[in-house]
Amino acid sequence: MTNRNDDVQGYLFGVLPYDFRRPTLAKALSRVYRPGGSLWAPKVYGAGWTLNFAHRGAWVVVGATAALVLFASLVG
């Protein structure tokens, strides 16, 4: 019998991370808050990346996005 967990996490085309294991609080915290890690971290569930909120650049991205949304709502 094969282990079904072998095909639920890894990289598509060697670049795009995926993880379809059941999310846990510990896994979520380790993905979205990684002190010393890069700006982008693998998503908790699914394929792709999410922001690492322990990285200073993540807050710049969030602030710039909020400013653009606010500006667009005031202008438009």
PyMOL Python script that loads the backbone (N, CA, C, O; Angstrom):
from pymol import cmd

cmd.read_pdbstr("""\
ATOM      1  N   MET A   1       0.848  -1.177   0.000  1.00  0.00           N
ATOM      2  CA  MET A   1       0.000   0.000   0.000  1.00  0.00           C
ATOM      3  C   MET A   1       0.899   1.247   0.000  1.00  0.00           C
ATOM      4  O   MET A   1       1.896   1.296   0.720  1.00  0.00           O
ATOM      5  N   THR A   2       0.550   2.229  -0.791  1.00  0.00           N
ATOM      6  CA  THR A   2       1.363   3.445  -0.897  1.00  0.00           C
ATOM      7  C   THR A   2       0.892   4.488   0.096  1.00  0.00           C
ATOM      8  O   THR A   2      -0.256   4.472   0.541  1.00  0.00           O
ATOM      9  N   ASN A   3       1.777   5.379   0.430  1.00  0.00           N
ATOM     10  CA  ASN A   3       1.455   6.475   1.331  1.00  0.00           C
ATOM     11  C   ASN A   3       0.789   7.586   0.533  1.00  0.00           C
ATOM     12  O   ASN A   3       1.400   8.122  -0.391  1.00  0.00           O
ATOM     13  N   ARG A   4      -0.429   7.940   0.861  1.00  0.00           N
ATOM     14  CA  ARG A   4      -1.171   8.959   0.118  1.00  0.00           C
ATOM     15  C   ARG A   4      -0.624  10.362   0.358  1.00  0.00           C
ATOM     16  O   ARG A   4      -0.960  11.276  -0.395  1.00  0.00           O
ATOM     17  N   ASN A   5       0.201  10.565   1.373  1.00  0.00           N
ATOM     18  CA  ASN A   5       0.750  11.890   1.646  1.00  0.00           C
ATOM     19  C   ASN A   5       1.883  12.262   0.696  1.00  0.00           C
ATOM     20  O   ASN A   5       2.307  13.418   0.675  1.00  0.00           O
ATOM     21  N   ASP A   6       2.384  11.305  -0.093  1.00  0.00           N
ATOM     22  CA  ASP A   6       3.494  11.587  -0.992  1.00  0.00           C
ATOM     23  C   ASP A   6       3.139  12.568  -2.101  1.00  0.00           C
ATOM     24  O   ASP A   6       4.007  13.295  -2.582  1.00  0.00           O
ATOM     25  N   ASP A   7       1.871  12.598  -2.514  1.00  0.00           N
ATOM     26  CA  ASP A   7       1.502  13.431  -3.648  1.00  0.00           C
ATOM     27  C   ASP A   7       0.679  14.661  -3.261  1.00  0.00           C
ATOM     28  O   ASP A   7       0.105  15.307  -4.138  1.00  0.00           O
ATOM     29  N   VAL A   8       0.606  14.999  -1.981  1.00  0.00           N
ATOM     30  CA  VAL A   8      -0.199  16.131  -1.572  1.00  0.00           C
ATOM     31  C   VAL A   8       0.616  17.385  -1.272  1.00  0.00           C
ATOM     32  O   VAL A   8       0.051  18.430  -0.949  1.00  0.00           O
ATOM     33  N   GLN A   9       1.926  17.286  -1.375  1.00  0.00           N
ATOM     34  CA  GLN A   9       2.758  18.469  -1.209  1.00  0.00           C
ATOM     35  C   GLN A   9       3.993  18.340  -2.091  1.00  0.00           C
ATOM     36  O   GLN A   9       4.461  17.236  -2.368  1.00  0.00           O
ATOM     37  N   GLY A  10       4.510  19.475  -2.523  1.00  0.00           N
ATOM     38  CA  GLY A  10       5.702  19.473  -3.362  1.00  0.00           C
ATOM     39  C   GLY A  10       5.747  20.724  -4.213  1.00  0.00           C
ATOM     40  O   GLY A  10       5.260  21.780  -3.811  1.00  0.00           O
ATOM     41  N   TYR A  11       6.339  20.597  -5.401  1.00  0.00           N
ATOM     42  CA  TYR A  11       6.489  21.731  -6.320  1.00  0.00           C
ATOM     43  C   TYR A  11       6.017  21.320  -7.707  1.00  0.00           C
ATOM     44  O   TYR A  11       6.369  20.250  -8.203  1.00  0.00           O
ATOM     45  N   LEU A  12       5.215  22.181  -8.328  1.00  0.00           N
ATOM     46  CA  LEU A  12       4.817  21.979  -9.715  1.00  0.00           C
ATOM     47  C   LEU A  12       5.897  22.584 -10.601  1.00  0.00           C
ATOM     48  O   LEU A  12       6.286  23.735 -10.403  1.00  0.00           O
ATOM     49  N   PHE A  13       6.375  21.836 -11.556  1.00  0.00           N
ATOM     50  CA  PHE A  13       7.413  22.287 -12.484  1.00  0.00           C
ATOM     51  C   PHE A  13       8.675  22.735 -11.756  1.00  0.00           C
ATOM     52  O   PHE A  13       9.471  23.494 -12.308  1.00  0.00           O
ATOM     53  N   GLY A  14       8.865  22.273 -10.526  1.00  0.00           N
ATOM     54  CA  GLY A  14      10.041  22.613  -9.755  1.00  0.00           C
ATOM     55  C   GLY A  14      10.054  24.026  -9.203  1.00  0.00           C
ATOM     56  O   GLY A  14      11.053  24.447  -8.620  1.00  0.00           O
ATOM     57  N   VAL A  15       8.954  24.777  -9.375  1.00  0.00           N
ATOM     58  CA  VAL A  15       8.944  26.178  -8.974  1.00  0.00           C
ATOM     59  C   VAL A  15       7.760  26.521  -8.066  1.00  0.00           C
ATOM     60  O   VAL A  15       7.948  27.140  -7.019  1.00  0.00           O
ATOM     61  N   LEU A  16       6.568  26.135  -8.448  1.00  0.00           N
ATOM     62  CA  LEU A  16       5.340  26.540  -7.754  1.00  0.00           C
ATOM     63  C   LEU A  16       5.023  25.569  -6.618  1.00  0.00           C
ATOM     64  O   LEU A  16       4.713  24.405  -6.871  1.00  0.00           O
ATOM     65  N   PRO A  17       5.099  26.038  -5.357  1.00  0.00           N
ATOM     66  CA  PRO A  17       4.837  25.129  -4.240  1.00  0.00           C
ATOM     67  C   PRO A  17       3.345  24.831  -4.107  1.00  0.00           C
ATOM     68  O   PRO A  17       2.499  25.686  -4.368  1.00  0.00           O
ATOM     69  N   TYR A  18       3.045  23.605  -3.698  1.00  0.00           N
ATOM     70  CA  TYR A  18       1.651  23.246  -3.390  1.00  0.00           C
ATOM     71  C   TYR A  18       1.632  22.372  -2.147  1.00  0.00           C
ATOM     72  O   TYR A  18       2.581  21.642  -1.859  1.00  0.00           O
ATOM     73  N   ASP A  19       0.532  22.465  -1.422  1.00  0.00           N
ATOM     74  CA  ASP A  19       0.351  21.673  -0.215  1.00  0.00           C
ATOM     75  C   ASP A  19      -1.147  21.488  -0.010  1.00  0.00           C
ATOM     76  O   ASP A  19      -1.858  22.446   0.295  1.00  0.00           O
ATOM     77  N   PHE A  20      -1.626  20.262  -0.178  1.00  0.00           N
ATOM     78  CA  PHE A  20      -3.042  19.973  -0.026  1.00  0.00           C
ATOM     79  C   PHE A  20      -3.317  19.131   1.219  1.00  0.00           C
ATOM     80  O   PHE A  20      -4.348  18.466   1.319  1.00  0.00           O
ATOM     81  N   ARG A  21      -2.364  19.173   2.175  1.00  0.00           N
ATOM     82  CA  ARG A  21      -2.620  18.519   3.455  1.00  0.00           C
ATOM     83  C   ARG A  21      -3.550  19.394   4.276  1.00  0.00           C
ATOM     84  O   ARG A  21      -3.663  20.595   4.035  1.00  0.00           O
ATOM     85  N   ARG A  22      -4.216  18.781   5.252  1.00  0.00           N
ATOM     86  CA  ARG A  22      -5.143  19.521   6.107  1.00  0.00           C
ATOM     87  C   ARG A  22      -4.404  20.637   6.832  1.00  0.00           C
ATOM     88  O   ARG A  22      -3.378  20.384   7.463  1.00  0.00           O
ATOM     89  N   PRO A  23      -4.914  21.885   6.752  1.00  0.00           N
ATOM     90  CA  PRO A  23      -4.254  22.989   7.448  1.00  0.00           C
ATOM     91  C   PRO A  23      -4.423  22.863   8.965  1.00  0.00           C
ATOM     92  O   PRO A  23      -5.469  22.431   9.448  1.00  0.00           O
ATOM     93  N   THR A  24      -3.402  23.237   9.692  1.00  0.00           N
ATOM     94  CA  THR A  24      -3.456  23.301  11.150  1.00  0.00           C
ATOM     95  C   THR A  24      -3.016  24.698  11.569  1.00  0.00           C
ATOM     96  O   THR A  24      -2.400  25.429  10.793  1.00  0.00           O
ATOM     97  N   LEU A  25      -3.339  25.055  12.797  1.00  0.00           N
ATOM     98  CA  LEU A  25      -2.940  26.370  13.297  1.00  0.00           C
ATOM     99  C   LEU A  25      -1.425  26.512  13.321  1.00  0.00           C
ATOM    100  O   LEU A  25      -0.889  27.563  12.970  1.00  0.00           O
ATOM    101  N   ALA A  26      -0.742  25.465  13.732  1.00  0.00           N
ATOM    102  CA  ALA A  26       0.726  25.522  13.782  1.00  0.00           C
ATOM    103  C   ALA A  26       1.317  25.709  12.390  1.00  0.00           C
ATOM    104  O   ALA A  26       2.258  26.484  12.217  1.00  0.00           O
ATOM    105  N   LYS A  27       0.773  25.005  11.391  1.00  0.00           N
ATOM    106  CA  LYS A  27       1.271  25.139  10.019  1.00  0.00           C
ATOM    107  C   LYS A  27       0.983  26.537   9.489  1.00  0.00           C
ATOM    108  O   LYS A  27       1.831  27.136   8.827  1.00  0.00           O
ATOM    109  N   ALA A  28      -0.205  27.061   9.774  1.00  0.00           N
ATOM    110  CA  ALA A  28      -0.554  28.403   9.303  1.00  0.00           C
ATOM    111  C   ALA A  28       0.375  29.447   9.896  1.00  0.00           C
ATOM    112  O   ALA A  28       0.865  30.322   9.181  1.00  0.00           O
ATOM    113  N   LEU A  29       0.623  29.363  11.199  1.00  0.00           N
ATOM    114  CA  LEU A  29       1.515  30.336  11.835  1.00  0.00           C
ATOM    115  C   LEU A  29       2.934  30.229  11.310  1.00  0.00           C
ATOM    116  O   LEU A  29       3.612  31.243  11.146  1.00  0.00           O
ATOM    117  N   SER A  30       3.396  29.010  11.043  1.00  0.00           N
ATOM    118  CA  SER A  30       4.758  28.850  10.538  1.00  0.00           C
ATOM    119  C   SER A  30       4.901  29.348   9.111  1.00  0.00           C
ATOM    120  O   SER A  30       6.009  29.663   8.678  1.00  0.00           O
ATOM    121  N   ARG A  31       3.804  29.427   8.374  1.00  0.00           N
ATOM    122  CA  ARG A  31       3.872  29.906   6.990  1.00  0.00           C
ATOM    123  C   ARG A  31       3.729  31.423   6.898  1.00  0.00           C
ATOM    124  O   ARG A  31       4.459  32.060   6.138  1.00  0.00           O
ATOM    125  N   VAL A  32       2.805  32.015   7.654  1.00  0.00           N
ATOM    126  CA  VAL A  32       2.555  33.450   7.502  1.00  0.00           C
ATOM    127  C   VAL A  32       3.387  34.312   8.438  1.00  0.00           C
ATOM    128  O   VAL A  32       3.367  35.537   8.321  1.00  0.00           O
ATOM    129  N   TYR A  33       4.111  33.705   9.358  1.00  0.00           N
ATOM    130  CA  TYR A  33       4.993  34.467  10.252  1.00  0.00           C
ATOM    131  C   TYR A  33       6.294  33.699  10.415  1.00  0.00           C
ATOM    132  O   TYR A  33       6.421  32.835  11.283  1.00  0.00           O
ATOM    133  N   ARG A  34       7.264  34.033   9.558  1.00  0.00           N
ATOM    134  CA  ARG A  34       8.578  33.381   9.549  1.00  0.00           C
ATOM    135  C   ARG A  34       9.670  34.420   9.751  1.00  0.00           C
ATOM    136  O   ARG A  34      10.178  34.971   8.775  1.00  0.00           O
ATOM    137  N   PRO A  35      10.041  34.699  10.994  1.00  0.00           N
ATOM    138  CA  PRO A  35      11.142  35.662  11.198  1.00  0.00           C
ATOM    139  C   PRO A  35      12.408  35.182  10.488  1.00  0.00           C
ATOM    140  O   PRO A  35      12.789  34.016  10.593  1.00  0.00           O
ATOM    141  N   GLY A  36      13.037  36.080   9.781  1.00  0.00           N
ATOM    142  CA  GLY A  36      14.255  35.744   9.053  1.00  0.00           C
ATOM    143  C   GLY A  36      14.007  35.102   7.704  1.00  0.00           C
ATOM    144  O   GLY A  36      14.957  34.823   6.972  1.00  0.00           O
ATOM    145  N   GLY A  37      12.743  34.860   7.358  1.00  0.00           N
ATOM    146  CA  GLY A  37      12.422  34.245   6.074  1.00  0.00           C
ATOM    147  C   GLY A  37      12.278  35.288   4.980  1.00  0.00           C
ATOM    148  O   GLY A  37      12.423  36.486   5.225  1.00  0.00           O
ATOM    149  N   SER A  38      11.992  34.826   3.778  1.00  0.00           N
ATOM    150  CA  SER A  38      11.818  35.742   2.649  1.00  0.00           C
ATOM    151  C   SER A  38      10.432  36.384   2.694  1.00  0.00           C
ATOM    152  O   SER A  38       9.594  36.014   3.516  1.00  0.00           O
ATOM    153  N   LEU A  39      10.201  37.338   1.811  1.00  0.00           N
ATOM    154  CA  LEU A  39       8.921  38.044   1.754  1.00  0.00           C
ATOM    155  C   LEU A  39       7.773  37.096   1.412  1.00  0.00           C
ATOM    156  O   LEU A  39       6.667  37.247   1.931  1.00  0.00           O
ATOM    157  N   TRP A  40       8.030  36.138   0.555  1.00  0.00           N
ATOM    158  CA  TRP A  40       6.988  35.204   0.117  1.00  0.00           C
ATOM    159  C   TRP A  40       7.202  33.846   0.763  1.00  0.00           C
ATOM    160  O   TRP A  40       8.328  33.357   0.850  1.00  0.00           O
ATOM    161  N   ALA A  41       6.105  33.237   1.217  1.00  0.00           N
ATOM    162  CA  ALA A  41       6.142  31.908   1.828  1.00  0.00           C
ATOM    163  C   ALA A  41       5.107  31.029   1.118  1.00  0.00           C
ATOM    164  O   ALA A  41       4.127  31.551   0.587  1.00  0.00           O
ATOM    165  N   PRO A  42       5.304  29.719   1.100  1.00  0.00           N
ATOM    166  CA  PRO A  42       4.300  28.841   0.490  1.00  0.00           C
ATOM    167  C   PRO A  42       2.962  28.972   1.202  1.00  0.00           C
ATOM    168  O   PRO A  42       2.911  29.161   2.417  1.00  0.00           O
ATOM    169  N   LYS A  43       1.878  28.871   0.435  1.00  0.00           N
ATOM    170  CA  LYS A  43       0.543  28.979   1.014  1.00  0.00           C
ATOM    171  C   LYS A  43       0.292  27.856   2.010  1.00  0.00           C
ATOM    172  O   LYS A  43       0.892  26.784   1.921  1.00  0.00           O
ATOM    173  N   VAL A  44      -0.592  28.110   2.947  1.00  0.00           N
ATOM    174  CA  VAL A  44      -0.957  27.117   3.947  1.00  0.00           C
ATOM    175  C   VAL A  44      -1.704  25.965   3.280  1.00  0.00           C
ATOM    176  O   VAL A  44      -1.475  24.800   3.608  1.00  0.00           O
ATOM    177  N   TYR A  45      -2.588  26.287   2.355  1.00  0.00           N
ATOM    178  CA  TYR A  45      -3.356  25.269   1.639  1.00  0.00           C
ATOM    179  C   TYR A  45      -3.506  25.716   0.188  1.00  0.00           C
ATOM    180  O   TYR A  45      -3.907  26.851  -0.071  1.00  0.00           O
ATOM    181  N   GLY A  46      -3.196  24.852  -0.738  1.00  0.00           N
ATOM    182  CA  GLY A  46      -3.319  25.179  -2.151  1.00  0.00           C
ATOM    183  C   GLY A  46      -1.959  25.359  -2.799  1.00  0.00           C
ATOM    184  O   GLY A  46      -0.937  24.898  -2.291  1.00  0.00           O
ATOM    185  N   ALA A  47      -1.976  26.040  -3.928  1.00  0.00           N
ATOM    186  CA  ALA A  47      -0.745  26.250  -4.687  1.00  0.00           C
ATOM    187  C   ALA A  47      -0.425  27.736  -4.748  1.00  0.00           C
ATOM    188  O   ALA A  47      -1.321  28.566  -4.904  1.00  0.00           O
ATOM    189  N   GLY A  48       0.845  28.066  -4.624  1.00  0.00           N
ATOM    190  CA  GLY A  48       1.270  29.453  -4.732  1.00  0.00           C
ATOM    191  C   GLY A  48       1.957  29.939  -3.479  1.00  0.00           C
ATOM    192  O   GLY A  48       2.441  29.148  -2.668  1.00  0.00           O
ATOM    193  N   TRP A  49       1.995  31.255  -3.328  1.00  0.00           N
ATOM    194  CA  TRP A  49       2.693  31.887  -2.218  1.00  0.00           C
ATOM    195  C   TRP A  49       1.767  32.830  -1.476  1.00  0.00           C
ATOM    196  O   TRP A  49       0.728  33.239  -1.994  1.00  0.00           O
ATOM    197  N   THR A  50       2.154  33.165  -0.271  1.00  0.00           N
ATOM    198  CA  THR A  50       1.467  34.160   0.543  1.00  0.00           C
ATOM    199  C   THR A  50       2.525  35.058   1.180  1.00  0.00           C
ATOM    200  O   THR A  50       3.713  34.735   1.157  1.00  0.00           O
ATOM    201  N   LEU A  51       2.102  36.163   1.736  1.00  0.00           N
ATOM    202  CA  LEU A  51       3.048  37.079   2.371  1.00  0.00           C
ATOM    203  C   LEU A  51       3.507  36.548   3.719  1.00  0.00           C
ATOM    204  O   LEU A  51       2.731  35.946   4.461  1.00  0.00           O
ATOM    205  N   ASN A  52       4.776  36.780   4.026  1.00  0.00           N
ATOM    206  CA  ASN A  52       5.351  36.460   5.326  1.00  0.00           C
ATOM    207  C   ASN A  52       5.281  37.743   6.146  1.00  0.00           C
ATOM    208  O   ASN A  52       6.059  38.669   5.916  1.00  0.00           O
ATOM    209  N   PHE A  53       4.354  37.804   7.103  1.00  0.00           N
ATOM    210  CA  PHE A  53       4.124  39.036   7.844  1.00  0.00           C
ATOM    211  C   PHE A  53       5.202  39.348   8.872  1.00  0.00           C
ATOM    212  O   PHE A  53       5.136  40.388   9.527  1.00  0.00           O
ATOM    213  N   ALA A  54       6.185  38.481   9.029  1.00  0.00           N
ATOM    214  CA  ALA A  54       7.343  38.804   9.858  1.00  0.00           C
ATOM    215  C   ALA A  54       8.362  39.617   9.066  1.00  0.00           C
ATOM    216  O   ALA A  54       9.301  40.168   9.641  1.00  0.00           O
ATOM    217  N   HIS A  55       8.182  39.692   7.765  1.00  0.00           N
ATOM    218  CA  HIS A  55       9.088  40.445   6.890  1.00  0.00           C
ATOM    219  C   HIS A  55       8.557  41.872   6.763  1.00  0.00           C
ATOM    220  O   HIS A  55       7.364  42.081   6.546  1.00  0.00           O
ATOM    221  N   ARG A  56       9.440  42.836   6.898  1.00  0.00           N
ATOM    222  CA  ARG A  56       9.041  44.244   6.836  1.00  0.00           C
ATOM    223  C   ARG A  56       8.397  44.604   5.499  1.00  0.00           C
ATOM    224  O   ARG A  56       7.496  45.442   5.451  1.00  0.00           O
ATOM    225  N   GLY A  57       8.849  43.981   4.422  1.00  0.00           N
ATOM    226  CA  GLY A  57       8.304  44.279   3.103  1.00  0.00           C
ATOM    227  C   GLY A  57       6.833  43.906   2.957  1.00  0.00           C
ATOM    228  O   GLY A  57       6.122  44.501   2.148  1.00  0.00           O
ATOM    229  N   ALA A  58       6.371  42.929   3.729  1.00  0.00           N
ATOM    230  CA  ALA A  58       4.965  42.537   3.667  1.00  0.00           C
ATOM    231  C   ALA A  58       4.068  43.686   4.088  1.00  0.00           C
ATOM    232  O   ALA A  58       3.004  43.902   3.506  1.00  0.00           O
ATOM    233  N   TRP A  59       4.499  44.419   5.095  1.00  0.00           N
ATOM    234  CA  TRP A  59       3.698  45.545   5.565  1.00  0.00           C
ATOM    235  C   TRP A  59       3.722  46.697   4.561  1.00  0.00           C
ATOM    236  O   TRP A  59       2.763  47.464   4.474  1.00  0.00           O
ATOM    237  N   VAL A  60       4.801  46.820   3.812  1.00  0.00           N
ATOM    238  CA  VAL A  60       4.854  47.820   2.739  1.00  0.00           C
ATOM    239  C   VAL A  60       3.853  47.443   1.647  1.00  0.00           C
ATOM    240  O   VAL A  60       3.135  48.305   1.141  1.00  0.00           O
ATOM    241  N   VAL A  61       3.800  46.167   1.284  1.00  0.00           N
ATOM    242  CA  VAL A  61       2.859  45.694   0.264  1.00  0.00           C
ATOM    243  C   VAL A  61       1.422  45.919   0.725  1.00  0.00           C
ATOM    244  O   VAL A  61       0.596  46.404  -0.047  1.00  0.00           O
ATOM    245  N   VAL A  62       1.116  45.573   1.973  1.00  0.00           N
ATOM    246  CA  VAL A  62      -0.239  45.750   2.508  1.00  0.00           C
ATOM    247  C   VAL A  62      -0.601  47.233   2.554  1.00  0.00           C
ATOM    248  O   VAL A  62      -1.710  47.611   2.175  1.00  0.00           O
ATOM    249  N   GLY A  63       0.319  48.071   3.014  1.00  0.00           N
ATOM    250  CA  GLY A  63       0.056  49.505   3.082  1.00  0.00           C
ATOM    251  C   GLY A  63      -0.147  50.128   1.715  1.00  0.00           C
ATOM    252  O   GLY A  63      -1.040  50.956   1.538  1.00  0.00           O
ATOM    253  N   ALA A  64       0.675  49.739   0.741  1.00  0.00           N
ATOM    254  CA  ALA A  64       0.541  50.280  -0.614  1.00  0.00           C
ATOM    255  C   ALA A  64      -0.781  49.835  -1.244  1.00  0.00           C
ATOM    256  O   ALA A  64      -1.437  50.617  -1.932  1.00  0.00           O
ATOM    257  N   THR A  65      -1.166  48.593  -1.010  1.00  0.00           N
ATOM    258  CA  THR A  65      -2.438  48.099  -1.542  1.00  0.00           C
ATOM    259  C   THR A  65      -3.607  48.843  -0.908  1.00  0.00           C
ATOM    260  O   THR A  65      -4.544  49.232  -1.606  1.00  0.00           O
ATOM    261  N   ALA A  66      -3.564  49.043   0.401  1.00  0.00           N
ATOM    262  CA  ALA A  66      -4.621  49.783   1.091  1.00  0.00           C
ATOM    263  C   ALA A  66      -4.702  51.220   0.595  1.00  0.00           C
ATOM    264  O   ALA A  66      -5.795  51.753   0.404  1.00  0.00           O
ATOM    265  N   ALA A  67      -3.545  51.847   0.386  1.00  0.00           N
ATOM    266  CA  ALA A  67      -3.522  53.216  -0.118  1.00  0.00           C
ATOM    267  C   ALA A  67      -4.116  53.297  -1.526  1.00  0.00           C
ATOM    268  O   ALA A  67      -4.855  54.233  -1.831  1.00  0.00           O
ATOM    269  N   LEU A  68      -3.799  52.326  -2.384  1.00  0.00           N
ATOM    270  CA  LEU A  68      -4.368  52.314  -3.734  1.00  0.00           C
ATOM    271  C   LEU A  68      -5.874  52.115  -3.704  1.00  0.00           C
ATOM    272  O   LEU A  68      -6.597  52.763  -4.460  1.00  0.00           O
ATOM    273  N   VAL A  69      -6.357  51.231  -2.845  1.00  0.00           N
ATOM    274  CA  VAL A  69      -7.800  51.009  -2.736  1.00  0.00           C
ATOM    275  C   VAL A  69      -8.493  52.253  -2.226  1.00  0.00           C
ATOM    276  O   VAL A  69      -9.540  52.637  -2.746  1.00  0.00           O
ATOM    277  N   LEU A  70      -7.924  52.889  -1.214  1.00  0.00           N
ATOM    278  CA  LEU A  70      -8.498  54.108  -0.676  1.00  0.00           C
ATOM    279  C   LEU A  70      -8.507  55.223  -1.719  1.00  0.00           C
ATOM    280  O   LEU A  70      -9.508  55.922  -1.871  1.00  0.00           O
ATOM    281  N   PHE A  71      -7.410  55.389  -2.431  1.00  0.00           N
ATOM    282  CA  PHE A  71      -7.321  56.406  -3.474  1.00  0.00           C
ATOM    283  C   PHE A  71      -8.348  56.147  -4.579  1.00  0.00           C
ATOM    284  O   PHE A  71      -9.020  57.074  -5.031  1.00  0.00           O
ATOM    285  N   ALA A  72      -8.471  54.888  -5.013  1.00  0.00           N
ATOM    286  CA  ALA A  72      -9.424  54.543  -6.064  1.00  0.00           C
ATOM    287  C   ALA A  72     -10.857  54.786  -5.622  1.00  0.00           C
ATOM    288  O   ALA A  72     -11.687  55.212  -6.425  1.00  0.00           O
ATOM    289  N   SER A  73     -11.160  54.520  -4.355  1.00  0.00           N
ATOM    290  CA  SER A  73     -12.523  54.739  -3.886  1.00  0.00           C
ATOM    291  C   SER A  73     -12.832  56.228  -3.742  1.00  0.00           C
ATOM    292  O   SER A  73     -13.984  56.630  -3.909  1.00  0.00           O
ATOM    293  N   LEU A  74     -11.840  57.050  -3.439  1.00  0.00           N
ATOM    294  CA  LEU A  74     -12.059  58.490  -3.315  1.00  0.00           C
ATOM    295  C   LEU A  74     -12.179  59.155  -4.699  1.00  0.00           C
ATOM    296  O   LEU A  74     -12.966  60.085  -4.874  1.00  0.00           O
ATOM    297  N   VAL A  75     -11.406  58.682  -5.664  1.00  0.00           N
ATOM    298  CA  VAL A  75     -11.398  59.268  -6.989  1.00  0.00           C
ATOM    299  C   VAL A  75     -12.575  58.772  -7.820  1.00  0.00           C
ATOM    300  O   VAL A  75     -13.248  59.550  -8.497  1.00  0.00           O
ATOM    301  N   GLY A  76     -12.811  57.475  -7.759  1.00  0.00           N
ATOM    302  CA  GLY A  76     -13.800  56.852  -8.642  1.00  0.00           C
ATOM    303  C   GLY A  76     -15.162  56.894  -8.095  1.00  0.00           C
ATOM    304  O   GLY A  76     -16.098  56.407  -8.730  1.00  0.00           O
TER     305      GLY A  76
END
""", "prot")
cmd.dss("prot")
cmd.show_as("cartoon", "prot")
cmd.util.cbc("prot")
cmd.orient("prot")
